[in-house]
Amino acid sequence: MGTTLRVSLYHGAWNRNDDGFWNFQRKPSDLGYSVLIKPTETFENVQTIIRARYQIGNETSLAMAYHPPEWMLEPDGTRRPLLTVSSNSEVEAMMHLRSWFTDLKLCISSGYKDVANFHFLMKTTFTVGDATFVFNGYSDEELVASKEILEELFSEHEMVAIYRAHLEITKAKQEQEERAAQSSVSSTKITKDVASGSNPSVPGE
């Protein structure tokens, strides 16, 4: 199978609503492109094709993902996790699917914010230097600096991990605040019940 196949490209950012449905928001300026890709194309070559089409420099981070045909999404629909493209084997799998599914749309995110947000939503592990991280909370000792300063200190690819850490910390804080608020509501209700003389039922009585 050496014949090139046409793949549709779209440029924008992924989001996921509260019900878990994935949606790709295209950039206002993006009209979509079609590119020719060989079934045996390497991941590096696919990146080169995409960067050339969208005029994205090598220093800018990329993320590529797509959804399979609708009938393969049942019964979860677009709640089903996206299929990513980040290795030769994943390019091969995508092109095998494309060989019989003509309407395959490869969605491209670029820049550290959109790429970090994509990995955050996918809940992937991530690396900084030689270390691999999975966030399960946050530390009180946080790096506070302006975006401009961070961009001067770190490369585009390092900023992906830094912004991803920021998203994880923000999410952990929000969850902690929500738990604290729920606990406060429960404590207030118990206090009101006691003050009013009501006697909540006790299991086993």
C-alpha positions in Angstrom: 0.0 0.0 0.0 2.2 2.8 -1.2 -0.6 5.0 -2.6 -1.0 8.3 -0.9 -4.3 9.0 0.8 -6.1 12.3 1.4 -6.5 13.3 5.0 -8.5 16.4 6.2 -6.7 18.7 8.6 -8.3 21.2 11.0 -6.6 23.6 13.3 -7.9 24.7 16.7 -8.3 23.4 20.3 -10.1 20.5 22.0 -12.5 21.0 24.9 -14.6 18.6 26.9 -18.0 19.6 28.5 -19.2 18.6 31.9 -21.0 15.5 30.5 -17.7 14.3 29.1 -18.4 15.0 25.4 -15.3 16.0 23.3 -15.6 18.9 20.9 -13.0 20.5 18.6 -13.2 24.3 18.2 -11.6 25.4 15.0 -9.8 28.7 14.8 -11.9 31.3 13.1 -9.3 31.7 10.3 -9.1 27.9 9.6 -10.9 26.7 6.5 -9.5 23.2 6.7 -6.9 21.6 4.4 -6.4 18.4 2.6 -3.0 16.7 2.5 -1.7 13.6 1.0 -0.1 11.1 3.4 1.4 7.7 2.6 0.2 4.7 4.6 3.8 4.1 5.6 4.6 7.8 6.5 6.6 8.4 9.6 5.4 10.5 12.5 8.2 13.0 11.8 7.2 13.4 8.2 3.5 13.9 9.1 4.6 16.6 11.5 6.6 18.2 8.7 3.6 18.1 6.3 1.4 19.7 8.9 3.9 22.4 9.9 4.5 23.3 6.3 0.7 23.5 5.6 0.0 25.7 8.6 3.3 27.5 8.7 4.1 26.4 12.2 7.7 26.5 13.3 9.6 23.5 14.6 9.9 25.2 18.0 6.1 25.3 18.4 4.4 22.3 20.2 1.9 20.2 18.3 -0.8 17.7 19.3 -2.8 15.6 16.9 -5.9 13.6 17.5 -9.1 12.4 15.9 -12.3 10.5 16.5 -13.1 7.2 14.7 -16.3 6.8 12.6 -19.5 7.3 14.5 -20.5 3.7 14.5 -17.3 2.9 16.4 -18.1 5.5 19.0 -21.3 3.6 20.2 -22.6 3.5 22.9 -20.6 6.4 24.4 -20.6 8.7 21.4 -18.0 11.4 21.6 -17.4 10.7 25.3 -15.1 8.0 24.0 -11.4 9.0 24.3 -9.7 10.5 21.3 -7.2 8.6 19.2 -3.9 10.5 19.3 -1.1 10.5 16.8 2.3 10.8 18.3 4.3 7.9 17.0 5.0 5.9 13.9 2.6 3.1 15.0 -0.2 5.6 15.6 0.3 7.1 12.2 0.1 3.6 10.7 -3.1 2.9 12.7 -4.7 6.2 11.5 -3.8 5.5 7.9 -5.2 1.9 8.1 -8.5 3.4 9.3 -8.3 6.1 6.6 -8.0 3.4 3.9 -11.7 2.6 4.3 -13.0 5.6 6.2 -12.7 8.5 3.8 -14.0 11.2 6.2 -11.2 11.0 8.6 -10.5 14.5 10.2 -7.1 15.0 11.9 -7.4 17.8 14.4 -4.3 19.8 15.1 -3.6 21.9 18.2 -0.5 24.1 18.4 1.2 26.3 21.0 1.9 25.4 24.6 -1.5 26.5 26.0 -3.7 24.4 23.6 -1.3 21.5 23.7 -1.0 21.5 27.5 -4.8 21.8 27.8 -5.3 18.8 25.4 -3.0 16.6 27.5 -4.7 17.8 30.6 -8.1 16.8 29.3 -6.6 13.5 28.2 -5.1 13.0 31.7 -1.8 11.9 30.3 1.4 11.8 32.3 3.9 14.4 31.4 7.6 15.0 31.8 9.9 17.8 32.9 13.5 16.9 32.2 14.0 13.3 33.2 11.1 13.2 35.6 7.6 11.9 34.8 4.6 13.4 36.7 1.0 12.6 37.5 -0.7 15.3 39.6 -2.8 14.1 42.5 -2.9 17.3 44.4 -0.9 20.5 44.7 1.9 22.0 46.8 1.6 25.2 48.8 4.9 26.2 47.4 4.0 27.4 43.9 6.1 29.2 41.3 4.6 32.6 40.8 5.8 34.5 37.7 4.3 36.4 34.8 3.7 34.5 31.5 6.2 36.8 29.8 9.0 35.9 32.3 8.3 32.2 32.0 8.4 32.4 28.2 11.8 34.0 28.4 13.1 31.3 30.8 11.7 28.2 29.2 11.4 26.8 25.7 8.0 26.2 24.0 8.1 22.5 24.8 9.0 23.1 28.5 6.1 25.6 28.7 3.7 22.8 27.8 4.7 21.0 31.0 4.6 24.2 33.1 1.2 25.2 31.8 -0.1 21.7 32.2 1.1 21.8 35.9 -0.8 25.1 36.3 -4.0 23.5 35.0 -3.6 20.5 37.4 -2.9 22.8 40.3 -6.0 25.0 39.5 -8.2 21.9 39.2 -6.9 20.5 42.5 -7.6 23.9 44.2 -11.1 24.1 42.8 -11.9 20.5 43.9 -10.6 21.3 47.4 -12.7 24.5 47.6 -15.8 22.6 46.4 -15.2 19.9 49.1 -14.7 22.6 51.8 -17.9 24.3 50.6 -19.9 21.0 50.8 -18.5 20.3 54.2 -19.5 23.7 55.4 -23.0 23.3 54.1 -23.3 19.9 55.9 -22.0 21.4 59.1 -24.4 24.2 58.9 -27.4 21.9 58.4 -26.4 19.7 61.4 -26.1 22.9 63.5 -29.5 24.1 62.5 -31.0 20.6 63.2 -29.6 20.6 66.7 -30.7 24.2 67.3 -34.2 23.4 66.2 -34.4 20.3 68.4 -34.8 17.9 65.6 -33.5 14.4 66.1 -32.0 13.0 62.9 -32.5 9.2 62.5 -29.6 7.0 63.4 -28.9 3.9 61.3 -29.8 0.8 63.2 -32.3 2.4 65.5 
